[in-house]
């Protein structure tokens, strides 16, 4: 029998920012399935509490903590609440992020600052508070996982400059923290996903989704559950000698030339209908109607 103990997170305590829906919810489910207690950290109280309750089906403890990751006081209180409830902090996934904006020549300064404040400064504030907690724990150790993006490595037409820049900053920050905190047995790594089927991605036109499938070697659009394995690896003892790395989890998307569709010899593992399963759960929780053609109605 294969020994999977390296990936067992039983007894570990984790938090996931932006954990109510999308990538964050996917990360939280992965950690809970592996045995970790998980705190859902989000600004959306109703959906966050629902997600926290959902995790209990895996036999772990969970809670919801409301937090604006751009507010240092709230971030510090959030980490304190998690430690008060669980006893210590072993794993932190910094996922909270936003993406909006206009072309660089038109982008208002306030939009630039809003995106940078959540996506980069928010990761910094959270990682700092998490690192401080992990450093003073006994034993002194921990796993910090920052969610970046393939946009940290490639430029996609139409993607806001602030988003690309913020995610590149997340990767560089990850490397710097890994260098500084290795002496405390704290591993700091990042994951760079591709386009992921989340509410943020839901308004992507059908034609664009088709194109993404055509140029992605694995043949389907990424789902939150496609990050389960990488998250558990980076959170577990399996990655104890792995730090300061950005794990590109994109189905080979960034290998494409964007010019010629890639020929397939067999159907992809995931169909276009299966891509939507977890997305529909998130959109239902948000009251957004959605079908195979995209968003139908967004509540006011």
C-alpha positions as CSV (number, residue, x, y, z in Angstrom):
1,X,0.0,0.0,0.0
2,X,1.3,3.5,-0.9
3,X,2.2,5.6,2.2
4,X,0.4,8.9,1.9
5,X,1.4,10.2,5.3
6,X,3.6,12.9,3.8
7,X,0.4,14.6,2.5
8,X,-1.7,14.0,5.7
9,X,-2.7,17.4,7.2
10,X,-4.6,15.9,10.2
11,X,-4.2,18.1,13.2
12,X,-2.9,21.0,11.2
13,X,-4.5,24.4,11.4
14,X,-5.0,26.6,8.3
15,X,-6.5,29.8,7.1
16,X,-7.4,30.9,3.5
17,X,-8.0,34.5,2.6
18,X,-10.7,35.1,0.0
19,X,-11.8,31.7,1.0
20,X,-15.6,32.1,0.5
21,X,-15.7,31.3,-3.2
22,X,-13.6,30.6,-6.3
23,X,-9.9,29.6,-5.9
24,X,-10.0,30.3,-2.2
25,X,-12.9,28.0,-1.6
26,X,-11.2,25.3,-3.7
27,X,-8.0,25.7,-1.6
28,X,-10.0,25.4,1.7
29,X,-11.8,22.3,0.5
30,X,-8.5,20.7,-0.5
31,X,-7.0,21.4,2.9
32,X,-10.1,20.1,4.8
33,X,-10.2,16.9,2.7
34,X,-6.5,16.4,3.7
35,X,-7.5,16.7,7.4
36,X,-6.7,20.3,8.3
37,X,-8.9,22.6,10.3
38,X,-9.6,25.6,8.2
39,X,-10.6,29.2,8.8
40,X,-12.4,30.9,6.0
41,X,-11.3,34.6,5.8
42,X,-13.3,36.9,3.6
43,X,-15.3,40.1,3.5
44,X,-18.4,38.3,2.3
45,X,-19.9,37.1,5.6
46,X,-23.0,35.2,4.3
47,X,-21.1,33.2,1.7
48,X,-18.1,32.8,4.0
49,X,-20.1,31.3,6.8
50,X,-21.8,28.9,4.4
51,X,-18.4,27.7,3.1
52,X,-17.0,27.3,6.6
53,X,-20.1,25.2,7.5
54,X,-19.6,23.1,4.3
55,X,-16.1,22.1,5.4
56,X,-17.3,20.4,8.5
57,X,-18.6,17.5,6.4
58,X,-14.9,16.4,6.1
59,X,-14.7,15.9,9.9
60,X,-12.6,19.0,10.6
61,X,-13.1,22.2,12.6
62,X,-13.8,25.4,10.7
63,X,-14.8,29.0,11.2
64,X,-15.4,32.2,9.3
65,X,-13.5,35.3,10.1
66,X,-14.4,38.6,8.5
67,X,-11.4,40.6,7.4
68,X,-10.4,43.3,5.0
69,X,-6.8,42.3,4.0
70,X,-5.8,45.9,3.3
71,X,-6.4,46.9,6.9
72,X,-3.4,45.9,9.1
73,X,-5.5,46.1,12.3
74,X,-8.1,43.7,10.9
75,X,-5.4,41.3,9.6
76,X,-3.7,41.1,12.9
77,X,-7.0,40.5,14.7
78,X,-7.9,37.9,12.1
79,X,-4.7,35.9,12.8
80,X,-5.2,36.2,16.5
81,X,-8.8,34.9,16.2
82,X,-7.6,31.9,14.2
83,X,-5.0,31.1,16.8
84,X,-7.4,31.6,19.7
85,X,-9.8,29.1,18.1
86,X,-7.4,26.5,16.8
87,X,-4.4,26.9,19.1
88,X,-1.7,27.7,16.5
89,X,-1.3,28.5,12.8
90,X,0.4,25.9,10.6
91,X,-0.7,26.8,7.1
92,X,-1.8,30.1,5.5
93,X,-3.1,30.6,1.9
94,X,-3.1,34.2,0.8
95,X,-5.6,34.2,-2.0
96,X,-7.7,37.4,-1.7
97,X,-7.5,39.4,-4.9
98,X,-9.4,41.6,-7.3
99,X,-9.1,42.3,-11.0
100,X,-10.5,45.4,-12.8
101,X,-9.2,48.4,-14.7
102,X,-9.0,50.1,-18.0
103,X,-6.2,50.4,-20.6
104,X,-3.0,51.8,-19.2
105,X,-3.4,55.2,-20.9
106,X,-6.8,55.6,-19.3
107,X,-6.5,53.9,-15.9
108,X,-7.5,56.2,-13.1
109,X,-4.9,56.3,-10.3
110,X,-7.4,55.2,-7.7
111,X,-8.1,51.9,-9.7
112,X,-4.3,51.2,-9.8
113,X,-4.0,51.7,-6.1
114,X,-7.1,49.6,-5.3
115,X,-5.8,46.6,-7.2
116,X,-2.3,46.9,-5.8
117,X,-3.6,47.5,-2.3
118,X,-5.6,44.2,-2.2
119,X,-3.4,42.0,-4.4
120,X,0.1,42.9,-3.2
121,X,-0.1,45.0,-0.1
122,X,-2.8,42.7,1.3
123,X,-0.6,39.6,0.7
124,X,2.3,41.4,2.5
125,X,0.2,42.4,5.5
126,X,-1.2,38.9,5.8
127,X,2.1,37.1,5.3
128,X,3.8,39.4,7.9
129,X,1.2,38.7,10.5
130,X,1.2,35.0,9.7
131,X,5.0,34.9,9.8
132,X,5.1,36.7,13.2
133,X,2.8,34.1,14.6
134,X,4.7,31.1,13.1
135,X,8.0,32.5,14.4
136,X,6.8,32.6,18.0
137,X,5.2,29.2,18.0
138,X,6.7,26.0,19.4
139,X,7.7,24.2,17.3
140,X,8.7,27.1,15.2
141,X,7.6,26.3,11.6
142,X,4.9,26.9,9.0
143,X,3.8,26.9,5.4
144,X,2.7,30.1,3.6
145,X,1.3,29.9,0.1
146,X,0.6,33.0,-1.9
147,X,-1.7,32.9,-4.9
148,X,-0.1,34.7,-7.9
149,X,-1.1,34.2,-11.5
150,X,0.4,33.2,-14.9
151,X,0.0,37.0,-15.6
152,X,3.1,37.4,-13.4
153,X,5.0,35.7,-16.3
154,X,3.1,36.6,-19.5
155,X,1.1,39.5,-20.7
156,X,-2.5,38.9,-21.8
157,X,-4.2,41.6,-24.0
158,X,-6.9,43.3,-22.1
159,X,-5.6,42.3,-18.7
160,X,-5.2,45.5,-16.5
161,X,-1.6,46.6,-15.9
162,X,-2.1,46.8,-12.2
163,X,-3.2,43.2,-12.0
164,X,-0.2,41.9,-13.9
165,X,2.2,44.1,-11.9
166,X,0.6,43.1,-8.6
167,X,0.9,39.4,-9.3
168,X,4.5,39.7,-10.4
169,X,5.1,41.5,-7.1
170,X,3.5,38.6,-5.2
171,X,6.0,36.2,-6.8
172,X,9.0,38.4,-5.9
173,X,7.7,38.9,-2.4
174,X,7.3,35.2,-2.0
175,X,10.9,34.7,-2.9
176,X,12.1,37.4,-0.5
177,X,10.1,36.0,2.4
178,X,11.3,32.5,1.7
179,X,14.9,33.7,1.9
180,X,14.4,35.5,5.2
181,X,12.2,33.0,7.0
182,X,13.8,29.7,6.1
183,X,15.8,30.1,9.3
184,X,12.5,29.7,11.2
185,X,11.5,26.5,9.2
186,X,8.9,28.5,7.4
187,X,8.3,27.6,3.8
188,X,7.0,30.4,1.6
189,X,5.9,29.5,-2.0
190,X,3.4,30.8,-4.6
191,X,1.1,29.2,-7.1
192,X,0.4,30.8,-10.5
193,X,-2.9,29.5,-12.0
194,X,-4.2,30.1,-15.5
195,X,-7.7,31.3,-16.3
196,X,-9.8,29.6,-13.5
197,X,-13.6,29.0,-13.6
198,X,-14.5,31.4,-10.8
199,X,-17.1,34.1,-10.5
200,X,-14.4,36.6,-11.5
201,X,-14.0,34.7,-14.8
202,X,-17.7,34.0,-15.3
203,X,-18.3,36.8,-17.7
204,X,-15.7,35.6,-20.2
205,X,-17.4,35.3,-23.6
206,X,-18.0,31.8,-25.0
207,X,-15.7,32.5,-27.9
208,X,-12.8,33.4,-25.6
209,X,-13.4,30.2,-23.5
210,X,-13.3,28.1,-26.7
211,X,-10.0,29.8,-27.7
212,X,-8.5,29.1,-24.3
213,X,-9.3,25.4,-24.6
214,X,-7.8,25.3,-28.1
215,X,-4.4,26.7,-27.0
216,X,-4.1,24.9,-23.7
217,X,-2.3,21.5,-24.0
218,X,-4.5,19.8,-21.4
219,X,-7.6,20.9,-23.4
220,X,-9.8,22.4,-20.8
221,X,-10.2,25.6,-18.7
222,X,-8.8,25.3,-15.2
223,X,-11.1,24.6,-12.3
224,X,-10.5,25.4,-8.6
225,X,-10.2,21.6,-7.9
226,X,-7.2,21.5,-10.3
227,X,-5.3,23.3,-7.6
228,X,-6.1,20.7,-4.9
229,X,-3.0,18.7,-5.4
230,X,-0.5,21.6,-5.5
231,X,-2.1,23.2,-2.4
232,X,-1.9,20.0,-0.4
233,X,1.7,19.4,-1.5
234,X,2.8,22.9,-0.5
235,X,0.9,22.7,2.8
236,X,2.3,19.3,3.8
237,X,5.5,17.7,4.9
238,X,6.0,16.6,1.3
239,X,7.3,20.1,0.5
240,X,9.6,20.6,3.5
241,X,12.6,21.2,1.3
242,X,10.7,23.3,-1.3
243,X,10.7,27.0,-0.7
244,X,10.8,30.3,-2.6
245,X,9.3,28.7,-5.7
246,X,6.4,29.8,-8.0
247,X,4.5,26.8,-9.1
248,X,3.0,27.3,-12.5
249,X,-0.3,25.3,-12.5
250,X,-1.8,26.2,-15.9
251,X,-2.4,23.0,-17.9
252,X,0.5,24.1,-20.2
253,X,-1.4,27.3,-21.1
254,X,1.7,29.5,-21.1
255,X,3.5,27.1,-23.4
256,X,1.2,28.1,-26.3
257,X,2.0,30.5,-29.1
258,X,-1.6,31.9,-29.1
259,X,-1.5,31.5,-32.9
260,X,-2.5,28.0,-33.9
261,X,-5.0,25.8,-32.0
262,X,-3.4,22.7,-30.6
263,X,-4.5,19.4,-32.2
264,X,-5.8,16.7,-29.8
265,X,-5.5,12.9,-30.1
266,X,-7.9,12.0,-27.4
267,X,-10.6,14.0,-25.6
268,X,-9.4,16.1,-22.6
269,X,-10.0,14.7,-19.1
270,X,-12.5,17.4,-18.4
271,X,-15.4,18.4,-20.6
272,X,-16.8,22.0,-21.1
273,X,-19.8,21.0,-19.0
274,X,-17.6,19.6,-16.2
275,X,-15.7,22.8,-16.1
276,X,-18.8,24.6,-14.8
277,X,-19.7,22.3,-11.8
278,X,-17.9,24.2,-9.0
279,X,-18.4,27.6,-10.7
280,X,-22.2,27.1,-10.6
281,X,-22.0,26.4,-6.8
282,X,-20.2,29.7,-6.3
283,X,-22.5,31.7,-8.5
284,X,-25.6,30.1,-6.9
285,X,-24.3,31.3,-3.5
286,X,-23.9,34.8,-5.0
287,X,-27.3,34.7,-6.6
288,X,-25.9,34.9,-10.1
289,X,-27.6,33.0,-13.0
290,X,-25.3,31.2,-15.3
291,X,-25.5,28.7,-18.2
292,X,-23.1,27.3,-20.8
293,X,-23.2,30.6,-22.6
294,X,-22.1,32.7,-19.6
295,X,-23.7,35.0,-17.0
296,X,-27.4,35.6,-17.5
297,X,-28.3,37.8,-14.6
298,X,-26.3,39.6,-11.9
299,X,-28.2,40.8,-8.9
300,X,-28.2,44.5,-8.2
